Amino acid sequence: NPPPQLTLKGRWLEDLGFNTGQPVIVTVERGRLVIETELRI
């Protein structure tokens, strides 16, 4: 059995600030998955 997996693809992700290889933070809030870019300061 493979583990659960979610794959997102498309240039629209880059338009929203998500770049290939960039770390993200995934949280669950009120039954929703929230995916945010990890800020690098």
C-alpha positions in Angstrom: 0.0 0.0 0.0 1.5 3.4 -1.0 1.2 6.2 1.5 -1.3 9.0 0.9 -0.1 11.5 -1.6 -1.3 14.7 -3.2 0.4 16.1 -6.4 -0.1 19.6 -7.6 1.2 20.6 -11.0 0.9 23.6 -13.3 2.4 27.0 -14.1 -0.3 28.6 -12.1 1.5 27.5 -8.9 4.5 29.6 -9.9 2.2 32.6 -10.6 1.1 32.2 -7.0 4.6 32.2 -5.6 5.3 28.5 -5.4 8.6 27.5 -7.1 10.0 24.0 -7.8 11.9 22.6 -4.9 10.7 25.4 -2.5 9.8 24.2 1.0 6.2 24.6 1.9 4.2 24.3 5.1 1.0 22.2 5.1 -1.5 22.6 7.9 -5.1 21.5 8.5 -7.5 24.2 9.6 -11.2 23.5 10.1 -11.0 20.4 7.8 -9.1 22.2 5.0 -5.6 21.7 3.8 -3.7 25.0 3.8 -0.4 25.1 1.8 1.9 28.1 2.3 5.3 29.0 1.1 8.0 28.8 3.7 9.4 32.3 4.3 13.1 32.6 4.1 14.5 35.7 6.0 
